[in-house]
Amino acid sequence: MLQKNGAKLLQAFAQQNEQKHIYHFGQGVHQFVGYGHSNAIAIEGRTSVILVDTLDSPDRSALMLTDLQAITNKPVRTIIYTHGHPDHRGGASTFAATAQSVIAFANRDQALIDAQKVNDVLLKRTQHQMGYQLNDAEALTQGVGMREGHTQGQRGYAPLPPTEIISDMLVDRVIDGIHLQLISAPGENGDMGYVWLPEQKIMCVGDNYYGAFPNLAAIRGGQYRDIGQWIQSLDLLIEYNAVAVLPGHLQPLEGATVVKTTLVNYRDAIATVFDQTLAHIDAGLPVQAIVEVVQLPEHLRNLPYLQEIYGSVEWTVRAIFAAYVGWFDGNPTNLHQMPEYLYAGKMVALIGGKAKVIVAIKQALAASDYLWALQLCDLLIALGEAEAVDLKITALYALAELETSANGRHYYISYAKAMLENK
């Protein structure tokens, strides 16, 4: 979302949510928040610790282990990954000497054939989205947690491979005297799972909930995240009536009323975007028109845990449209389009030439009309106009200061820096 002082809102969110803290729940359940980009949860068994997720870096998990040992001298014997994202598994090597079991959930998404053949471009786009090449002043935050360790001169991901993959929808198990349930709950990832402690009514939820509007559509690219399935997993979570919900990022929820109210609102926010989008698609609206009308209801849009700090309503609408009806927006004008350079040449000629377009871009920048400036820049860049590159870089940096999503901010700045390097 673009709004005045977007960067300041991001910075304030980071300052509020990236403080190091250990939360204690029930009997022997400890959540480590602010120790890494993601969270980790230690569950004390009779003789050992069950660790749910391991942070993003072995340097950070080593620090967490030191603080865990001040609470208990029991070794980490079991690791459970809530899902396969590397920021949740990257610190696992710290526990290689003691861990006897590493449990993960089966991926319920059917991977596209030969998806690895586009890994190079996805990696570049991931670096733009996550701001991996940016300094701290440029990136500010990674959105739902501090920047990953490998951006701070620390060791990169060092996961341990799973020794067991849970393929059933629900597995009831006792591990070192702790009764828990492992529940498949696809959402942000197809291999997402919940860890439920029934006696204490505590749920570890991975990334299906965290205190910001969720990243329902990753701008780095990749397969569609099944939003309808994500909603179903939230419905399932609500049914458990937990007294504490421990997410993979940001702050936990505690107290039955807080948990129920927050999760219902979170679920409803996702569902209303999903339902509105499908209804407008069915009414025949093109994607841009849908983007312009879909919004969160007033009673939800100002809630602190639904701010567009990470994901975006607009990007979600675009992802749903593409997933359900494909690339074609229904307008026959778009069945076949002329080459970009030809379109740009005709438009620039219609405007009155390159010089007039340059003037219009500078006027747009002066008026803070940055989106218009970008579109005009792209016309000239398609025609090889070097000055338009500099003007586009200026517009990208300006938009970054308005962007409330960390992902969007990173993409604007990282892309601008890449353009500078390639001049």
FENVEN-V263018 format. One record per pair of residues at least 24 apart in sequence whose ideal C-beta (glycine too) atoms are under 6 Angstrom apart, sorted by sequence separation. I is the first residue (numbers start at 1). GAP is how many residues later the second one is. D is the distance in Angstrom with one decimal. If there is no record, write none. Layout:
{{I & GAP & D} {I & GAP & D}}
This chain:
{{36 & 24 & 4.2} {35 & 25 & 5.7} {49 & 25 & 5.1} {51 & 25 & 4.9} {208 & 25 & 5.4} {238 & 25 & 5.0} {370 & 25 & 4.7} {42 & 26 & 5.5} {48 & 26 & 5.1} {291 & 26 & 5.1} {393 & 26 & 5.4} {48 & 27 & 5.6} {49 & 27 & 4.7} {269 & 27 & 5.6} {290 & 27 & 5.5} {44 & 28 & 5.6} {50 & 28 & 4.5} {51 & 28 & 5.0} {52 & 28 & 4.9} {370 & 28 & 5.0} {35 & 29 & 4.8} {48 & 29 & 3.7} {53 & 29 & 5.6} {65 & 29 & 5.8} {370 & 29 & 4.9} {61 & 30 & 2.9} {361 & 30 & 5.0} {56 & 31 & 4.0} {60 & 31 & 5.8} {269 & 31 & 4.9} {348 & 31 & 5.6} {354 & 31 & 5.9} {32 & 32 & 5.1} {62 & 32 & 5.0} {347 & 32 & 5.5} {57 & 33 & 5.5} {58 & 33 & 5.2} {61 & 33 & 4.1} {234 & 33 & 4.1} {56 & 34 & 4.4} {57 & 34 & 5.6} {287 & 34 & 4.4} {53 & 35 & 4.4} {58 & 35 & 4.9} {265 & 35 & 5.9} {344 & 35 & 4.4} {55 & 36 & 3.8} {58 & 36 & 4.9} {54 & 37 & 4.0} {203 & 37 & 5.9} {210 & 37 & 4.5} {269 & 37 & 5.2} {54 & 38 & 4.2} {209 & 38 & 5.2} {344 & 38 & 3.8} {203 & 39 & 4.3} {210 & 39 & 4.1} {211 & 39 & 4.3} {231 & 39 & 5.7} {344 & 39 & 5.4} {205 & 40 & 5.7} {210 & 40 & 4.8} {211 & 40 & 5.8} {231 & 40 & 5.3} {273 & 40 & 5.7} {277 & 40 & 5.0} {201 & 41 & 5.3} {207 & 41 & 4.6} {341 & 41 & 5.1} {201 & 42 & 4.5} {202 & 42 & 4.6} {203 & 42 & 5.3} {204 & 42 & 4.8} {205 & 42 & 5.5} {206 & 42 & 4.7} {287 & 42 & 5.4} {340 & 42 & 4.9} {186 & 43 & 5.1} {187 & 43 & 3.9} {273 & 43 & 5.4} {277 & 43 & 4.5} {286 & 43 & 4.2} {281 & 44 & 5.9} {286 & 45 & 5.9} {187 & 46 & 4.6} {227 & 47 & 5.1} {185 & 48 & 4.0} {38 & 49 & 4.8} {37 & 50 & 4.9} {38 & 50 & 5.0} {209 & 57 & 5.9} {102 & 58 & 5.0} {104 & 58 & 4.0} {106 & 59 & 5.3} {102 & 60 & 4.9} {87 & 61 & 6.0} {102 & 61 & 4.9} {103 & 61 & 5.0} {104 & 61 & 5.3} {105 & 61 & 5.1} {106 & 61 & 4.4} {101 & 62 & 5.5} {93 & 65 & 3.7} {144 & 66 & 5.3} {90 & 67 & 3.5} {92 & 67 & 4.8} {92 & 68 & 4.1} {144 & 68 & 5.8} {90 & 69 & 6.0} {89 & 70 & 3.7} {86 & 71 & 4.4} {108 & 78 & 4.9} {105 & 79 & 5.6} {109 & 81 & 2.9} {108 & 82 & 4.8} {107 & 83 & 4.5} {107 & 84 & 4.0} {105 & 86 & 4.7} {105 & 88 & 3.7} {60 & 89 & 5.3} {59 & 90 & 5.7} {129 & 90 & 5.4} {129 & 91 & 4.2} {56 & 92 & 4.7} {57 & 92 & 2.8} {56 & 93 & 5.5} {213 & 93 & 5.2} {312 & 93 & 5.4} {126 & 94 & 4.4} {211 & 94 & 4.0} {59 & 95 & 4.1} {125 & 95 & 4.3} {212 & 95 & 5.9} {213 & 95 & 4.8} {215 & 95 & 5.2} {216 & 95 & 5.4} {59 & 96 & 5.3} {125 & 96 & 5.2} {215 & 96 & 4.0} {308 & 96 & 5.2} {57 & 97 & 4.8} {58 & 97 & 5.1} {78 & 97 & 5.5} {212 & 97 & 4.2} {214 & 97 & 4.8} {308 & 97 & 5.5} {57 & 98 & 5.7} {212 & 98 & 4.5} {213 & 98 & 4.7} {217 & 98 & 4.5} {122 & 99 & 5.2} {217 & 99 & 5.1} {224 & 99 & 4.2} {58 & 100 & 4.8} {216 & 100 & 4.4} {217 & 102 & 3.3} {145 & 104 & 5.0} {37 & 105 & 5.6} {144 & 105 & 3.9} {83 & 106 & 4.3} {144 & 106 & 5.7} {38 & 107 & 6.0} {84 & 107 & 5.1} {37 & 108 & 4.0} {83 & 108 & 5.1} {37 & 109 & 5.7} {83 & 109 & 4.5} {37 & 111 & 4.7} {82 & 111 & 5.8} {80 & 115 & 5.8} {83 & 123 & 5.1} {82 & 124 & 3.1} {50 & 125 & 5.7} {14 & 126 & 6.0} {14 & 127 & 3.6} {18 & 128 & 4.7} {48 & 128 & 5.1} {11 & 129 & 5.3} {10 & 130 & 5.2} {46 & 130 & 5.3} {45 & 131 & 3.0} {46 & 131 & 4.0} {45 & 132 & 5.2} {45 & 133 & 4.9} {43 & 135 & 5.9} {52 & 143 & 5.4} {52 & 152 & 4.8} {41 & 163 & 5.3} {82 & 166 & 5.8} {143 & 166 & 5.8} {144 & 166 & 5.0} {143 & 167 & 4.1} {29 & 173 & 5.7} {26 & 174 & 3.8} {26 & 176 & 5.8} {25 & 177 & 5.6} {219 & 188 & 5.9} {41 & 205 & 5.4} {39 & 209 & 5.7} {38 & 210 & 5.3} {38 & 211 & 5.7} {31 & 215 & 5.0} {25 & 219 & 4.9} {31 & 221 & 5.7} {23 & 229 & 5.6} {17 & 233 & 5.3} {143 & 263 & 3.1} {142 & 264 & 6.0} {141 & 265 & 5.5} {138 & 275 & 5.2} {129 & 278 & 4.9} {131 & 279 & 3.2} {134 & 279 & 5.9} {129 & 281 & 5.8} {133 & 281 & 6.0} {129 & 282 & 5.6} {128 & 283 & 4.7} {131 & 283 & 5.9} {128 & 286 & 4.2} {128 & 287 & 5.6} {13 & 296 & 5.2} {1 & 307 & 4.3} {7 & 394 & 4.7} {9 & 395 & 5.5} {6 & 396 & 4.4} {10 & 396 & 6.0} {6 & 397 & 4.9} {6 & 398 & 4.5} {2 & 400 & 4.4} {2 & 401 & 6.0} {1 & 403 & 4.7}}
